[in-house]
Amino acid sequence: MDLFKESRQKNLARVAPLPIRMRPRSLDQFVGQQHFLGPGKLLRRMLEADRLTSVIFYGPPGTGKTTLAQLIAIYTKSEFVEMNASSVGVKEVRAILDAAKERLAAGGSRTVLFLDEIHRFNRAQQDILLSDVEDGLILLVGATTENPFFAVNSPLVSRSQIFQFSPLGEPDIRLLLRRAISDKERGFGNLKFEISDSAIDLWATKSDGDARRALMALEVAVLSQQQEGAGAIRIDLDVAEQSIQRKAIVYDGMGDEHYDAASALIKSMRGSDPDAAVYWLARMLEAGEDPRFIARRIAILASEDIGNADPRAISVAAAAFDIVEKIGMPEAQLTLSQAVIYMATAPKSNASAMAIWQAAKDVKEGRTLPVPKHLKDAHYQGAKRLGHGEGYLYSHNFPGGIVGQDYLGVDKVYYNPVNRGYEAEIGRRMEQRAEPGNPANSPPEGPAEMK
C-alpha cells in the first residue's frame, strides 16, 4: 500500500505545475520569511524544540504558506491533511478530527491539519476545532490572506501563534527561478537552455513577490518554445514579457489593503512627500478604488492637517471632489493627482483640528457653559425684559473692528496657531491683539454705541 501510494505521488508530481514540483523538501531549501523562520527565529526555535502549537499563516498568495505547512508535517513526522475551508463543512471536519484521534489512540502519528482560507469558515465551523486544538490532538495550520484578527474567531486566534508572511524579495524570486532552470529532476535542467538576465529580472519584478506567479511564467515560456518546435530553449526579454500576465494588484475594497493604502496615502500627504502620495494614489486607482473615497480623504486632510496654514487647500479639495463627481475615471486621476500633490506640498497645521477636538471634549465631559447674557439673542419681544443682549458691544463701532469683550465666560484657549504658512500671519494678529495697551483687550471706559 505504501509503495502504491509513493508511486501514485510520483506520477502526480510529474504532471503537476512547476510551482508544485519545485516545492522545497526541507526547511533549508525554503526561501523567504526569514523574519520568523531564519536561524534562531521563533518558528524555527519552536520546531527544533518540538514545541510547535497551532499556527495561523497570514499573508499574500505565493509566499509559501502551503509549502511551509507541508514542511512542518515532514519536520514533526506528522500525517498531513489538507482542506480548503470554502469547500468543506462541519461533517467533513469532524470526520478528519475523529480520524486524527483514532490515529493517536492506535499509537500512530500526530495530524497536521492544513486549513486553507480559514477565514471562510463560519463561527460554528471554527468552534468545532477549538477543543482539539487546545488539547493538542491536532496541529492546526490555518492559512489566510485576510487579517486573522478580523476574519478569524478570537478564541481560535488566542490559541494559535500568528505568523505574517511577506512578499518575496526580487533576489528570492531570482534564486527560485534559477533553481527551477537547473533542477534536472523537477525543473528544466535536462533541457538545452538559454535565458537572459533581463528576462529573469522582469519576472522577479512583475511577479510582485509571488513565487508561484514567477514559476508559472517560466513554465509558460518553456512550454511555448517547445510547442513551436525550437531546439534549444531561448528566453529573452520579449518572450518573458509575453509569458507573464498583467500584474493583479491584491486589493480588497473593504479589507486590509483598502485601509492600509488609504493610511499610506494620508500619511504621505501629511508628511509632505508628493512622490509617495502620488504612488499610493496610483496604486489605489489601479486597483479599482472609488475615486470619490479618495476625494473625501483629501478633503478631510485639507482641514485636519493643513487648516489655516493654507486656507486655499480646502477650496482645492472641494473643487477636486466636485470634478471627480462630474467627470469620473479615467480623467479624474489628473484632478486627484493635482490635489494630492497640492496637499503634500502645502504648509501643515493641525491647530484647527486640535481646537475643535479639545472644545468637543470639554463640551462632552465638562460643565456646560451658559451663553453670557450680553451674547444672547435680543431680536424678539420680551428679550430686553430678560436682560438679553444688554451690554453687547458691536465690534464695527470700534477702531480696527475689534473690542475687548468676553465671548465665552471662562478663560480658555483652544486655538494655538503654528508659525507656518498663512497661520503665521494669524498668529501675528492674535499676538498683536494681546499686547498690553491694545484697546481690543479691554472694554472702552466711556459709553459706546450698541447694536
C-alpha positions in Angstrom: 0.0 0.0 0.0 2.8 2.4 0.9 4.6 1.5 -2.4 1.4 2.1 -4.3 0.9 5.5 -2.6 4.5 6.5 -3.3 4.2 5.5 -6.9 1.0 7.4 -7.3 2.5 10.5 -5.7 5.5 10.4 -8.1 3.1 10.1 -11.1 1.1 13.1 -9.9 4.3 15.1 -9.4 5.3 14.5 -13.0 2.2 16.2 -14.3 2.0 18.9 -11.6 2.7 22.5 -12.5 6.2 23.7 -12.0 5.5 25.7 -8.7 4.2 22.4 -7.2 7.1 20.3 -8.4 9.6 22.8 -7.1 8.3 23.0 -3.6 11.3 22.6 -1.2 11.8 19.3 0.6 13.5 20.7 3.7 13.4 23.9 5.7 16.9 24.8 4.5 15.5 24.9 0.9 12.7 27.2 1.9 13.1 30.7 0.5 11.9 33.8 2.3 10.2 34.6 5.6 13.5 34.7 7.4 12.0 37.1 10.0 10.4 34.1 11.7 12.0 31.1 10.1 15.6 32.0 10.0 18.2 30.6 12.4 17.3 31.5 16.0 13.9 32.9 15.0 10.6 32.0 16.7 9.1 29.4 14.3 12.5 27.7 13.8 13.1 27.5 17.5 9.6 26.1 18.1 10.2 23.4 15.5 13.6 22.5 16.8 12.3 22.2 20.3 9.3 20.3 19.2 7.1 22.8 20.9 5.0 23.9 17.9 1.4 24.7 18.7 -1.3 25.5 16.3 -0.4 28.4 14.0 -2.1 30.8 11.5 -0.2 31.9 8.5 -1.3 35.3 7.2 -0.1 36.8 4.0 -0.4 37.3 0.3 -0.6 34.5 -2.3 2.6 32.7 -3.5 4.7 33.4 -0.3 5.0 29.8 0.9 2.1 29.2 3.3 1.1 25.8 1.9 4.7 24.8 1.4 5.7 25.6 4.9 2.7 23.7 6.3 3.8 20.6 4.4 7.3 21.0 5.7 6.0 21.3 9.2 4.3 17.9 8.8 7.6 16.4 7.5 9.6 18.0 10.2 7.3 16.8 13.0 6.7 13.4 11.4 3.0 14.0 11.3 0.2 13.0 8.9 -0.6 15.9 6.6 -4.2 16.6 5.8 -5.1 19.5 3.6 -8.5 21.1 3.3 -9.9 24.3 1.8 -12.4 26.0 4.1 -14.5 27.2 1.2 -15.4 23.6 0.1 -15.9 21.7 3.3 -18.5 21.7 6.0 -18.8 20.7 9.7 -19.3 17.0 8.8 -16.1 16.7 6.9 -14.1 18.5 9.6 -15.5 16.2 12.3 -14.5 13.1 10.2 -10.9 14.4 10.0 -10.8 15.2 13.7 -12.1 11.7 14.6 -9.6 10.0 12.3 -6.8 12.1 14.0 -7.9 10.9 17.4 -8.1 7.3 16.3 -4.6 7.5 14.8 -3.2 8.8 18.0 -5.1 6.3 20.1 -3.6 3.5 18.0 -0.1 4.8 18.6 0.2 6.5 15.3 1.5 9.9 14.3 0.0 13.3 15.1 -2.0 15.1 12.4 -1.2 18.4 10.9 -4.5 19.8 9.6 -3.8 22.5 7.0 -6.9 24.6 6.6 -6.5 26.9 3.6 -8.7 30.1 3.5 -9.6 29.6 7.2 -11.3 32.9 7.1 -14.1 31.3 5.0 -15.1 29.1 7.9 -18.1 30.4 9.8 -18.2 30.7 13.6 -19.7 27.2 14.1 -17.2 25.6 11.8 -14.3 27.3 13.6 -15.6 26.5 17.0 -15.5 22.7 16.5 -11.7 23.0 16.1 -11.2 24.7 19.5 -11.2 21.7 21.9 -8.9 19.5 19.7 -6.6 22.5 19.1 -6.4 23.3 22.8 -5.8 19.6 23.8 -3.1 19.3 21.2 -4.8 16.4 19.4 -4.2 18.1 16.1 -1.7 20.7 15.0 -3.8 23.2 13.1 -2.1 25.3 10.4 -4.6 27.8 9.1 -3.8 30.0 6.1 -5.5 33.2 5.1 -4.9 36.3 3.0 -7.2 38.2 5.4 -6.2 39.8 8.7 -6.9 37.0 11.2 -7.6 39.5 14.0 -10.7 40.5 12.0 -11.5 37.4 9.9 -10.9 34.5 12.4 -12.7 33.9 15.7 -10.9 35.4 18.6 -10.9 32.1 20.7 -9.1 30.3 17.8 -6.7 33.2 17.3 -5.9 33.2 21.1 -5.0 29.5 20.9 -2.7 30.0 17.8 0.5 31.6 17.1 0.2 34.2 14.2 2.9 34.4 11.6 2.7 37.1 9.0 4.2 36.3 5.6 5.8 39.0 3.5 6.0 39.1 -0.3 9.3 37.5 -1.5 12.1 39.9 -2.5 13.4 40.1 -6.0 16.6 38.2 -5.1 14.5 35.4 -3.6 12.5 35.1 -6.9 15.6 35.1 -9.0 17.0 32.3 -6.8 13.8 30.2 -7.2 13.8 30.7 -11.0 17.4 29.7 -11.4 16.9 26.7 -9.2 14.0 25.5 -11.4 16.0 26.1 -14.6 18.9 23.9 -13.3 17.0 21.2 -11.4 17.2 18.0 -13.5 14.6 16.0 -11.5 11.8 18.5 -11.1 12.7 21.5 -13.3 14.2 22.1 -16.7 17.8 21.0 -16.0 17.7 18.4 -18.8 16.8 20.9 -21.5 19.2 23.0 -23.5 18.6 26.4 -22.0 19.5 30.0 -22.7 17.9 32.7 -20.7 18.8 36.3 -20.4 19.3 38.0 -17.1 16.8 40.7 -18.2 14.1 38.0 -18.6 14.7 36.8 -15.0 14.8 40.4 -13.7 11.5 41.1 -15.4 9.8 38.1 -13.8 11.3 39.0 -10.4 9.8 42.4 -10.6 6.4 41.7 -12.2 5.7 38.7 -10.0 5.2 41.2 -7.2 6.7 38.8 -4.6 4.6 35.9 -5.7 6.8 32.8 -6.3 4.0 30.8 -7.9 3.4 33.5 -10.5 7.1 33.8 -11.4 7.5 30.0 -11.8 4.3 29.8 -13.8 5.7 32.4 -16.2 8.9 30.4 -16.6 6.9 27.2 -17.4 4.7 29.0 -19.9 7.8 30.4 -21.6 9.4 26.9 -21.8 6.3 25.1 -23.0 5.6 27.7 -25.6 9.1 27.3 -27.1 8.7 23.5 -27.1 5.4 23.7 -28.9 7.0 25.8 -31.6 9.5 23.0 -32.3 12.5 25.0 -31.3 15.7 23.1 -30.4 17.3 24.9 -27.6 15.1 26.9 -25.3 15.9 30.6 -25.7 14.1 33.1 -23.5 14.8 36.7 -23.9 13.0 39.8 -22.6 10.3 39.7 -25.2 9.4 36.1 -24.5 9.4 36.8 -20.8 7.1 39.7 -21.2 4.6 37.6 -23.2 4.7 34.7 -20.7 3.6 36.6 -17.6 0.1 38.0 -17.2 -0.6 41.6 -16.2 0.0 42.1 -12.5 -3.1 41.7 -10.5 -3.0 44.1 -7.5 -4.1 42.4 -4.3 -6.7 44.8 -3.0 -9.9 44.2 -1.1 -12.1 47.3 -1.2 -13.3 46.6 2.3 -10.2 44.8 3.8 -6.7 45.4 5.0 -5.3 46.6 1.6 -8.0 49.2 1.3 -7.4 50.7 4.7 -3.6 50.3 4.6 -3.3 52.0 1.2 -5.6 54.8 2.4 -3.5 55.2 5.5 -0.3 55.3 3.5 -1.8 58.0 1.1 -2.9 60.2 4.0 0.3 59.8 5.9 2.4 60.6 2.8 0.4 63.8 2.2 0.7 64.7 5.9 4.4 64.0 5.7 4.8 66.4 2.7 6.1 63.6 0.4 4.4 64.2 -3.0 6.1 61.3 -4.7 5.0 58.8 -2.2 1.5 60.3 -2.1 1.1 60.0 -5.9 2.3 56.4 -5.8 -0.3 55.4 -3.3 -2.9 57.3 -5.2 -1.9 55.4 -8.4 -2.0 52.1 -6.6 -5.5 52.7 -5.2 -6.9 53.8 -8.6 -5.2 51.0 -10.5 -6.8 48.5 -8.0 -10.2 50.0 -8.7 -10.7 52.2 -5.6 -13.7 54.5 -5.8 -12.2 57.9 -6.7 -14.9 59.6 -4.6 -13.5 57.9 -1.5 -10.1 59.3 -2.3 -11.5 62.8 -2.8 -13.2 62.6 0.6 -10.0 61.7 2.3 -8.2 64.6 0.6 -11.0 67.0 1.8 -10.6 65.7 5.4 -6.8 66.1 5.3 -7.2 69.7 3.9 -8.9 70.7 7.2 -7.2 68.3 9.6 -3.6 68.6 8.6 -3.3 71.9 6.6 -6.1 74.0 8.0 -5.4 77.7 8.1 -1.7 77.3 7.3 -3.1 77.3 3.7 -6.8 78.2 3.6 -6.8 77.5 -0.1 -6.3 73.8 0.4 -9.9 73.3 1.4 -11.0 75.1 -1.8 -8.7 72.8 -3.9 -10.2 69.8 -2.1 -13.8 71.0 -2.7 -13.1 71.6 -6.4 -11.4 68.2 -6.7 -14.4 66.4 -5.2 -16.8 68.3 -7.4 -14.8 67.5 -10.6 -14.4 63.8 -9.6 -18.2 63.6 -9.1 -18.8 65.2 -12.6 -16.3 63.6 -14.9 -15.3 60.2 -13.2 -12.4 58.0 -14.3 -10.0 57.8 -16.0 -9.8 61.6 -16.4 -10.4 62.2 -12.7 -6.9 60.7 -11.9 -5.5 64.0 -13.2 -7.6 66.1 -10.8 -6.8 63.8 -7.9 -3.1 63.8 -8.7 -3.1 67.6 -8.7 -5.0 67.8 -5.4 -2.8 65.1 -3.7 0.4 67.0 -4.8 -1.0 70.3 -3.6 -1.9 68.8 -0.2 1.5 67.1 0.1 3.4 70.4 -0.6 1.2 72.8 1.4 2.3 74.1 4.8 0.9 72.0 7.6 -1.0 72.8 10.7 -3.5 70.8 12.8 -4.3 73.7 15.0 -7.9 74.0 13.7 -8.4 70.3 14.2 -7.0 70.3 17.7 -9.2 73.3 18.6 -12.4 71.5 17.7 -11.3 68.2 19.3 -10.5 69.9 22.6 -13.6 72.0 22.5 -15.8 68.9 21.8 -14.1 67.1 24.7 -14.9 69.9 27.0 -18.5 70.0 25.8 -18.9 66.2 26.3 -17.0 65.9 29.6 -17.0 69.3 31.3 -19.7 71.6 32.7 -22.0 73.1 30.1 -21.3 76.8 29.9 -24.2 79.1 29.7 -24.3 81.7 27.0 -23.4 85.1 28.6 -26.4 87.4 28.7 -24.9 90.1 26.5 -24.4 87.5 23.7 -27.9 86.1 23.9 -30.4 86.7 21.1 -32.2 90.0 21.6 -34.3 90.1 18.4 -37.6 89.1 19.9 -40.2 90.8 22.0 -39.5 90.4 25.7 -35.8 89.8 25.3 -34.9 93.1 26.9 -37.1 92.3 29.9 -34.8 89.3 30.5 -31.7 91.4 30.1 -30.7 89.5 26.9 -28.2 91.5 24.8 -27.6 94.1 27.4 -24.0 95.4 27.4 -23.2 93.8 24.0 -20.5 95.9 22.1 -20.8 96.0 18.4 -17.3 95.4 17.1 -17.6 97.5 13.9 -18.1 100.6 16.0 -14.6 100.4 17.4 -11.1 101.0 15.9 -9.9 98.1 13.9 -13.3 96.4 14.2 -12.2 94.7 17.5 -13.3 95.4 21.0 -12.4 93.8 24.3 -15.4 91.7 25.3 -16.0 88.3 27.0 -17.4 85.9 24.5 -17.1 82.6 26.4 -17.5 83.3 30.1 -14.3 81.4 31.1 -10.6 81.9 30.4 -9.9 79.1 27.9 -7.6 78.8 24.8 -8.5 76.3 22.1 -6.8 77.7 19.0 -3.0 77.9 19.0 -1.8 78.8 15.5 1.5 77.5 14.3 4.3 79.6 12.8 3.8 78.2 9.3 2.2 79.4 6.1 -0.8 81.8 6.5 -1.3 80.7 10.0 1.9 82.5 11.0 0.0 85.7 9.9 -3.0 84.7 12.0 -0.7 84.2 15.0 0.9 87.6 14.5 -2.5 89.3 14.6 -3.5 87.4 17.7 -0.3 88.4 19.4 -0.8 92.0 18.4 -4.3 92.0 19.8 -3.0 90.6 23.1 -0.3 93.2 23.5 -0.7 95.4 26.7 -2.3 98.8 25.9 -4.2 97.5 22.8 -7.8 98.8 23.1 -9.1 95.5 21.9 -8.0 93.9 25.2 -10.5 95.7 27.4 -13.9 97.4 27.1 -14.0 101.1 26.5 -14.1 103.4 29.6 -17.0 105.5 28.4 -20.3 104.7 26.8 -20.2 103.1 23.3 -22.7 102.7 20.6 -24.5 99.3 20.9 -26.3 97.2 18.4 
